[in-house]
Amino acid sequence: MRDAIENAVEELKRVDHSIFVSLKYTRTVDILVNILIRMVDCYEFLILALLKYALEKKMIGDIPSTPKERAVLIKEIYKEQEMHDNIDLYLLLKAMLKSNYSRENEYRRHVTMKAIVSGREEIININIISQYYEYLTSFFHMVDNLTKGTYVLGSGQLIPDGMVGTTDEENPSNPYWTQVEQMKKEAAMEIARDKEIKERIRAEKQSKDIQRTKDMARYNKEAKEADKKSKRVTKRKPKIKPKKIISQDKLKMLELKKLAKKRIEKEKKKGAKKPLKKKGKK
């Protein structure tokens, strides 16, 4: 019996970590599904602990093998209202996991898992699953105290006399569902509001794209008309040759050549001015 309680504690720790750590940073339906699986496992360990306690107290002869039979037996031998409510919640979570659920607003604060259970739409989001976690924690403490002997059967709120306990997950008399009904309405409003915002953003983007296309077409038309009216003829600018860089040695050689050329020209001029001597007879 204590082994089942210890296993339930481990599953409860995993649920706590998934809600307050994993779901905080990874807001996906896959995380919500993983949390539901952990919660269902925790419920099954707690149900097993209750049945083992009933077996020790000789309230039952044996423990059924299937989860459905165990849930039916729990509601037959225990009259606590909280136990009946949690069994209904346990069956609801199992039904949601088996259903063809849908995904809404993933990677956002209002990430939502939606499923149809027995013709009724069920919603799981961060607020609702946190509330279910509180119910599970309260149920765990009740079972733990019962197995320790600190809780006495019949001391809590009991189901009304003559009321037949059911195990149908669509049971509308479950007060837990009454408490989360407002949360479901708020979740539906949040989903509708998010869809409206997305649609408005999409419409605004579409109108901006259309206006941008019109502006571009008008600009191209005006540009073509301006080209037809007057075409400017522009002369090409002459290419400027880059200056040659001459080394100092080459400059000296050029200077020397100029000087030599000038000296040769001077000598030629002097030679041309001298008169020629006539040869006489002796």
Secondary structure as UniProt FT lines:
FT   HELIX           2..17
FT   HELIX           18..22
FT   HELIX           23..25
FT   HELIX           29..56
FT   TURN            57..58
FT   HELIX           67..77
FT   HELIX           81..98
FT   STRAND          102..104
FT   TURN            106..107
FT   TURN            109..110
FT   STRAND          112..117
FT   TURN            118..119
FT   STRAND          120..124
FT   HELIX           126..148
FT   TURN            153..154
FT   TURN            161..162
FT   TURN            169..170
FT   TURN            172..173
FT   HELIX           175..229
FT   HELIX           248..273
//
